[in-house]
Amino acid sequence: MTADPDCLFCRIAAGEGEAAIVLDEPHAVAFLDFRPLFPGHTLLIPREHHETLPDLPAEQLAEYFATAQRLATAVQQAMDATGTFVAINNVVSQSVPHLHTHIAPRNRKDGLRGFFWPRTKYEGDEMEQTAERIRAALRKMSTADG
């Protein structure tokens, strides 16, 4: 399975859709959610089209979740957050039928309660500034690892 030309996330992964990309690797792409829970809310997608987590081939799981782990660390650092919320919807509440992992920065008393997720919007150039903060944190992490 490769790409679905009708899929918004496949178009983003191919560089044909508008998105604030924070990570672009051969196996995955991550970009800021257009309607974030909080600034820094990032979506990680496999580059290939797989609709749900059960559809992702087992041999791709380790690399995909290692990337999610790195992003969770980068988002937390970049947004000066206390922690992160990491979640995947499969079919139900999945607005785009392409596997995507939500990674949102969290702080105590940030207003997120259970599964009621108030959505916000980025103002002005806040989206690009936020994306750059996460990219910088990822670069810093890769420099420290290398």
Summary of the structure (lengths in Angstrom):
residues: 146
radius of gyration: 14.6
end to end distance: 32.4
largest distance: 41.9
contacts: 409
relative contact order: 0.21
helix: 34%
strand: 19%
